[in-house]
Amino acid sequence: MGVLVVDIGGSRVKIRCSGEKDSRSLLSGPAMTPDNMADGVLSLASDWSFDVVSLGYPGEARYGRPSKEPNHLARGWVDFDFRTAFGRPVKIVNDAAMQALGSYQGGRMLFLGLGTGLGSAIVIDNVVQPMELSHLPYKNGRTYGDFLRQSGLDRIGVEAWRQEVANVVALLRAGLVVDYVVIGGGNTRHLGAPPPHARLGDNANAFDGGFRLWRDPNVRI
């Protein structure tokens, strides 16, 4: 089974196909509609052979499709017919959940994605649960996302942000009773060494997660 993985971000859409060594990308942004995305991906992947599609969606997804419109793209994603657009079966999960699945090495794992927003998911015994921890109250009248996403990094500076990341990792690891935490996302480059009981992930793990969605019969979303 050939699997095309599509990882949709606020600034770029990255794709990779099973059997191919390299990934490809195209620009996204606030004007990107689902039609634009599908047309761009199919054009970019025109010389690749694939049977099914895994799509990492930058927003809330339930029961295999978007349940809320994304924050950093155009409207129209919730009611879009992805299967018709791609001409193949499509599995859709939250983008943090897809990267979490690709980062998973057994046991009870929490994934935190540090980027424009704060992505989160938990994986326990191959069951993947997307989360929206970014919206939960943290301190000083602000949420976890207010401190850990890009705007928080800009507001408090790198050193204070690193300390907040360490604090949040320790708090959530204890509160959610997980064995370890994986920290991914583009802003891991500002983190330095990971906090105790955490390791740094890799954005490329999203592709591994997309492949596992179709190929690992033990995975449950």
C-alpha positions as CSV (number, residue, x, y, z in Angstrom):
1,M,0.0,0.0,0.0
2,G,1.4,3.3,-1.1
3,V,0.8,6.1,1.5
4,L,1.0,9.8,0.9
5,V,1.4,11.8,4.1
6,V,0.3,15.4,4.1
7,D,1.4,17.6,7.1
8,I,-0.5,20.9,7.0
9,G,1.1,23.8,8.8
10,G,0.3,27.5,9.0
11,S,3.2,28.5,6.7
12,R,4.0,25.3,4.7
13,V,2.4,22.0,3.7
14,K,4.9,19.2,3.7
15,I,4.4,15.9,2.0
16,R,6.2,12.6,1.7
17,C,5.3,9.3,0.0
18,S,6.2,5.8,1.2
19,G,9.1,4.5,-0.8
20,E,10.5,8.0,-1.4
21,K,13.5,9.3,0.5
22,D,12.8,13.1,0.3
23,S,9.9,15.3,1.3
24,R,8.4,18.2,-0.6
25,S,6.6,21.3,0.4
26,L,4.5,24.2,-0.7
27,L,3.5,27.5,0.9
28,S,0.3,27.7,2.9
29,G,-0.9,30.7,4.9
30,P,-4.2,32.5,5.7
31,A,-5.4,32.4,2.1
32,M,-5.1,28.7,1.7
33,T,-8.4,26.8,1.2
34,P,-8.8,23.0,1.2
35,D,-9.2,23.1,-2.6
36,N,-5.9,25.0,-2.9
37,M,-4.2,22.5,-0.6
38,A,-5.5,19.4,-2.4
39,D,-4.6,20.8,-5.9
40,G,-1.2,21.9,-4.7
41,V,-0.4,18.5,-3.1
42,L,-1.6,16.5,-6.1
43,S,0.5,18.7,-8.4
44,L,3.6,18.3,-6.2
45,A,3.1,14.6,-5.9
46,S,2.2,14.0,-9.6
47,D,5.2,11.6,-10.2
48,W,4.6,9.6,-7.0
49,S,2.4,6.5,-6.8
50,F,0.1,6.1,-3.8
51,D,-3.1,4.4,-2.8
52,V,-4.2,6.2,0.3
53,V,-3.6,9.5,2.1
54,S,-2.9,10.5,5.7
55,L,-3.5,14.1,6.5
56,G,-2.3,16.0,9.6
57,Y,-4.7,18.8,10.2
58,P,-3.7,22.0,12.1
59,G,-6.8,22.1,14.3
60,E,-9.4,20.1,16.0
61,A,-10.3,16.8,14.3
62,R,-12.9,14.2,15.4
63,Y,-14.0,10.9,14.0
64,G,-11.6,11.2,11.0
65,R,-12.4,14.7,9.8
66,P,-11.9,18.4,10.9
67,S,-14.4,19.5,13.5
68,K,-13.4,23.1,13.7
69,E,-11.9,25.6,11.2
70,P,-8.1,26.2,11.5
71,N,-6.8,29.3,13.1
72,H,-4.1,30.2,10.5
73,L,-5.7,29.1,7.2
74,A,-8.8,30.1,5.2
75,R,-12.3,28.8,5.9
76,G,-14.1,25.8,4.4
77,W,-12.2,22.8,5.9
78,V,-15.0,21.3,8.1
79,D,-17.4,20.4,5.2
80,F,-14.8,19.7,2.6
81,D,-14.8,16.3,0.8
82,F,-11.2,15.2,1.0
83,R,-11.8,11.8,-0.4
84,T,-13.2,13.2,-3.6
85,A,-10.5,15.8,-3.9
86,F,-7.7,13.3,-3.6
87,G,-9.5,10.5,-5.4
88,R,-8.4,8.1,-2.7
89,P,-9.3,7.1,0.9
90,V,-8.1,9.7,3.4
91,K,-7.5,9.4,7.1
92,I,-7.4,12.8,8.9
93,V,-6.0,13.4,12.4
94,N,-4.8,16.5,14.3
95,D,-1.3,17.3,13.2
96,A,0.1,17.0,16.8
97,A,-1.5,13.6,17.1
98,M,0.1,12.5,13.9
99,Q,3.6,13.6,15.0
100,A,2.9,12.0,18.4
101,L,2.2,8.7,16.8
102,G,5.4,8.9,14.9
103,S,7.3,9.7,18.1
104,Y,5.8,6.9,20.2
105,Q,8.0,4.2,21.6
106,G,5.6,2.4,23.9
107,G,4.1,3.0,27.3
108,R,2.3,6.2,28.2
109,M,3.6,9.3,26.3
110,L,2.6,12.9,26.2
111,F,3.5,15.0,23.1
112,L,3.9,18.7,23.2
113,G,4.4,20.6,19.9
114,L,6.0,24.0,20.4
115,G,5.5,26.3,17.4
116,T,3.1,29.0,16.3
117,G,0.6,27.3,18.7
118,L,0.9,24.7,21.3
119,G,-0.1,21.2,20.0
120,S,-0.7,18.3,22.3
121,A,-1.6,14.6,22.3
122,I,-1.3,11.6,24.5
123,V,-0.6,8.0,23.4
124,I,-1.3,5.1,25.7
125,D,-0.8,1.5,24.5
126,N,-1.1,2.6,20.8
127,V,-4.3,4.6,21.4
128,V,-3.9,8.2,20.3
129,Q,-5.9,10.9,21.9
130,P,-5.6,14.5,20.5
131,M,-5.8,17.2,23.2
132,E,-6.2,20.9,23.4
133,L,-4.1,21.7,26.5
134,S,-3.2,25.1,25.0
135,H,-6.6,26.4,26.2
136,L,-6.4,25.3,29.8
137,P,-5.6,27.9,32.5
138,Y,-2.0,27.9,33.7
139,K,-1.2,31.0,35.8
140,N,-1.5,34.8,36.1
141,G,-4.8,34.6,34.2
142,R,-3.1,33.0,31.2
143,T,-3.3,29.6,29.5
144,Y,-0.6,27.0,28.8
145,G,-0.6,28.2,25.2
146,D,-0.1,31.9,26.2
147,F,3.3,30.9,27.7
148,L,4.5,28.1,25.4
149,R,3.5,29.1,21.9
150,Q,5.4,31.6,19.7
151,S,3.7,34.7,21.1
152,G,4.7,33.6,24.7
153,L,8.3,33.1,23.6
154,D,8.3,36.6,22.1
155,R,6.7,38.1,25.2
156,I,8.9,36.6,28.0
157,G,12.1,35.8,26.2
158,V,14.1,32.6,25.6
159,E,15.4,32.0,29.1
160,A,12.1,32.5,30.9
161,W,10.4,30.5,28.2
162,R,12.7,27.5,28.7
163,Q,11.9,27.6,32.4
164,E,8.2,27.6,31.6
165,V,8.6,24.6,29.3
166,A,10.4,22.7,32.1
167,N,7.7,23.7,34.6
168,V,4.8,22.6,32.3
169,V,6.5,19.3,31.4
170,A,6.9,18.4,35.1
171,L,3.3,19.5,35.9
172,L,1.7,17.7,33.0
173,R,3.8,14.5,33.4
174,A,2.7,14.2,37.0
175,G,-0.9,15.2,36.4
176,L,-1.5,13.0,33.4
177,V,0.6,10.1,34.8
178,V,2.7,9.5,31.7
179,D,6.1,7.8,31.5
180,Y,7.8,10.3,29.3
181,V,7.2,13.5,27.3
182,V,8.2,14.2,23.7
183,I,8.7,17.8,22.7
184,G,8.4,18.6,19.0
185,G,7.7,21.6,16.8
186,G,9.9,24.2,15.2
187,N,10.7,26.1,18.5
188,T,12.6,23.1,20.0
189,R,15.6,24.8,18.4
190,H,15.4,27.4,21.1
191,L,15.1,24.9,23.9
192,G,18.6,23.5,24.3
193,A,18.7,20.4,26.5
194,P,15.2,18.9,27.2
195,P,13.8,18.9,30.7
196,P,14.0,15.7,32.9
197,H,11.9,12.8,31.6
198,A,11.5,14.5,28.2
199,R,13.2,14.1,24.9
200,L,13.2,16.2,21.7
201,G,11.2,14.9,18.8
202,D,11.7,15.6,15.1
203,N,9.1,17.2,12.7
204,A,9.9,14.3,10.3
205,N,8.2,12.0,12.8
206,A,4.9,13.3,11.5
207,F,5.6,11.3,8.3
208,D,6.2,8.2,10.3
209,G,3.0,8.7,12.1
210,G,1.1,9.1,8.9
211,F,2.5,5.8,7.6
212,R,1.6,4.1,10.8
213,L,-2.1,5.3,10.5
214,W,-2.5,2.9,7.6
215,R,0.1,0.2,8.3
216,D,-0.1,-0.5,12.0
217,P,-3.3,-2.5,12.9
218,N,-2.7,-1.8,16.6
219,V,-3.1,1.9,16.3
220,R,-6.4,3.4,17.5
221,I,-7.4,7.1,17.0
